[in-house]
Amino acid sequence: MIANVIAAMGVVLLFAALLHATRLVALTREAISVSRQAAAVMRDPALTDDDKEREVQRGTLALFRLLFLLLLGTAVALLVPLALLWLAGGMGWVGFDATMALFVRWDFLLAATAVGVAAYLVTVRWSRARS
């Protein structure tokens, strides 16, 4: 049982680390910014229709690139921890099904949230202290 809890927390922490490493939050912000810029271009009365079309096409290409990066990053952040858990389950180190069942328990979700918030606060303070 304890090995399953440790494995589940490891999956959550690795998922969070991979979210950071793949820059998914920053990419999402960038996609929102590109979308807002495209909307602003469409509302700009000073631009000609050709200028608007050119800018919107540029924004569309940027959004497709961002979509690809977001999908790839999400796949990495989800699949790598689960693949490692599956391998650990296959080697008999943890019970894969038992560990997966932990992810929907309220007490595990509460503990994972508390650990995540604490890790975030420590990281923010550490990065501010280094600046």
Kinemage of the C-alpha trace (Angstrom):
@kinemage 1
@onewidth
@group {chain A} dominant
@subgroup {mainchain}
@vectorlist {calphas} color= white
{ca met a 1} P 0.000 0.000 0.000
{ca ile a 2} L 2.707 2.491 0.953
{ca ala a 3} L 4.600 1.733 -2.268
{ca asn a 4} L 1.448 2.564 -4.244
{ca val a 5} L 1.049 5.903 -2.437
{ca ile a 6} L 4.705 6.774 -3.061
{ca ala a 7} L 4.359 5.767 -6.713
{ca ala a 8} L 1.189 7.850 -7.107
{ca met a 9} L 2.857 10.906 -5.567
{ca gly a 10} L 5.835 10.310 -7.844
{ca val a 11} L 3.535 10.268 -10.872
{ca val a 12} L 1.925 13.536 -9.772
{ca leu a 13} L 5.279 15.215 -9.106
{ca leu a 14} L 6.767 13.990 -12.388
{ca phe a 15} L 3.648 15.195 -14.224
{ca ala a 16} L 4.051 18.645 -12.640
{ca ala a 17} L 7.768 18.728 -13.447
{ca leu a 18} L 7.062 17.790 -17.065
{ca leu a 19} L 4.359 20.455 -17.309
{ca his a 20} L 7.022 22.946 -16.295
{ca ala a 21} L 9.727 21.436 -18.517
{ca thr a 22} L 7.502 21.438 -21.605
{ca arg a 23} L 6.467 25.060 -20.889
{ca leu a 24} L 2.763 24.257 -21.289
{ca val a 25} L 1.596 27.198 -19.197
{ca ala a 26} L 3.779 29.650 -21.128
{ca leu a 27} L 2.667 28.154 -24.454
{ca thr a 28} L -0.972 28.489 -23.410
{ca arg a 29} L -0.416 32.146 -22.514
{ca glu a 30} L 1.270 32.664 -25.873
{ca ala a 31} L -1.677 31.080 -27.702
{ca ile a 32} L -4.087 33.377 -25.867
{ca ser a 33} L -1.927 36.379 -26.756
{ca val a 34} L -1.807 35.420 -30.454
{ca ser a 35} L -5.594 34.976 -30.471
{ca arg a 36} L -6.119 38.382 -28.888
{ca gln a 37} L -3.749 40.006 -31.378
{ca ala a 38} L -5.648 38.437 -34.285
{ca ala a 39} L -8.939 39.704 -32.875
{ca ala a 40} L -7.447 43.189 -32.426
{ca val a 41} L -6.235 43.162 -36.028
{ca met a 42} L -9.726 42.308 -37.247
{ca arg a 43} L -11.179 45.254 -35.297
{ca asp a 44} L -8.532 47.757 -36.434
{ca pro a 45} L -10.204 50.191 -38.875
{ca ala a 46} L -6.821 51.587 -39.946
{ca leu a 47} L -5.819 48.345 -41.659
{ca thr a 48} L -6.892 47.319 -45.135
{ca asp a 49} L -8.556 43.982 -45.760
{ca asp a 50} L -5.340 42.684 -47.316
{ca asp a 51} L -3.350 43.727 -44.252
{ca lys a 52} L -5.905 42.079 -41.985
{ca glu a 53} L -5.826 38.877 -44.005
{ca arg a 54} L -2.023 38.759 -43.954
{ca glu a 55} L -1.873 39.304 -40.178
{ca val a 56} L -4.620 36.790 -39.440
{ca gln a 57} L -2.878 34.179 -41.606
{ca arg a 58} L 0.346 34.814 -39.702
{ca gly a 59} L -1.565 34.379 -36.447
{ca thr a 60} L -3.193 31.190 -37.712
{ca leu a 61} L 0.180 29.646 -38.512
{ca ala a 62} L 1.449 30.624 -35.069
{ca leu a 63} L -1.627 29.059 -33.455
{ca phe a 64} L -1.164 25.790 -35.360
{ca arg a 65} L 2.478 25.672 -34.228
{ca leu a 66} L 1.392 26.335 -30.646
{ca leu a 67} L -1.347 23.705 -30.878
{ca phe a 68} L 1.211 21.120 -31.997
{ca leu a 69} L 3.570 22.060 -29.145
{ca leu a 70} L 0.727 21.983 -26.621
{ca leu a 71} L -0.448 18.560 -27.794
{ca leu a 72} L 3.091 17.194 -27.774
{ca gly a 73} L 3.850 18.624 -24.334
{ca thr a 74} L 0.591 17.312 -22.908
{ca ala a 75} L 1.268 13.850 -24.314
{ca val a 76} L 4.760 13.852 -22.808
{ca ala a 77} L 3.537 15.114 -19.421
{ca leu a 78} L 0.819 12.445 -19.278
{ca leu a 79} L 2.425 9.454 -20.935
{ca val a 80} L 5.931 9.485 -19.442
{ca pro a 81} L 4.790 9.224 -15.787
{ca leu a 82} L 2.137 6.646 -16.658
{ca ala a 83} L 4.612 4.595 -18.713
{ca leu a 84} L 7.042 4.573 -15.788
{ca leu a 85} L 4.222 3.510 -13.460
{ca trp a 86} L 3.244 0.768 -15.887
{ca leu a 87} L 6.861 -0.446 -16.001
{ca ala a 88} L 7.091 -0.393 -12.197
{ca gly a 89} L 3.848 -2.367 -12.068
{ca gly a 90} L 5.151 -4.861 -14.600
{ca met a 91} L 8.272 -5.397 -12.493
{ca gly a 92} L 6.131 -6.037 -9.431
{ca trp a 93} L 7.354 -2.988 -7.526
{ca val a 94} L 3.836 -1.500 -7.237
{ca gly a 95} L 0.323 -2.510 -8.141
{ca phe a 96} L -0.548 -0.556 -11.286
{ca asp a 97} L -4.334 -0.821 -10.805
{ca ala a 98} L -4.119 -0.074 -7.088
{ca thr a 99} L -1.966 2.983 -7.759
{ca met a 100} L -4.307 4.198 -10.487
{ca ala a 101} L -7.235 3.829 -8.066
{ca leu a 102} L -5.522 6.252 -5.687
{ca phe a 103} L -5.810 9.089 -8.199
{ca val a 104} L -9.579 9.359 -7.670
{ca arg a 105} L -9.637 9.128 -3.876
{ca trp a 106} L -10.510 12.383 -2.120
{ca asp a 107} L -7.787 11.998 0.517
{ca phe a 108} L -5.096 11.481 -2.127
{ca leu a 109} L -6.379 14.433 -4.157
{ca leu a 110} L -6.316 16.613 -1.040
{ca ala a 111} L -2.792 15.505 -0.117
{ca ala a 112} L -1.500 15.921 -3.684
{ca thr a 113} L -3.011 19.406 -3.840
{ca ala a 114} L -1.420 20.375 -0.506
{ca val a 115} L 1.984 19.053 -1.600
{ca gly a 116} L 1.644 20.816 -4.964
{ca val a 117} L 0.767 24.170 -3.411
{ca ala a 118} L 3.615 23.835 -0.908
{ca ala a 119} L 6.087 22.941 -3.670
{ca tyr a 120} L 4.884 25.900 -5.728
{ca leu a 121} L 5.305 28.316 -2.822
{ca val a 122} L 8.794 26.985 -2.041
{ca thr a 123} L 9.762 27.262 -5.712
{ca val a 124} L 8.505 30.851 -5.937
{ca arg a 125} L 10.385 31.874 -2.788
{ca trp a 126} L 13.526 30.084 -3.951
{ca ser a 127} L 13.439 31.761 -7.363
{ca arg a 128} L 12.864 35.188 -5.778
{ca ala a 129} L 15.770 34.649 -3.402
{ca arg a 130} L 18.051 33.801 -6.337
{ca ser a 131} L 17.060 36.974 -8.198
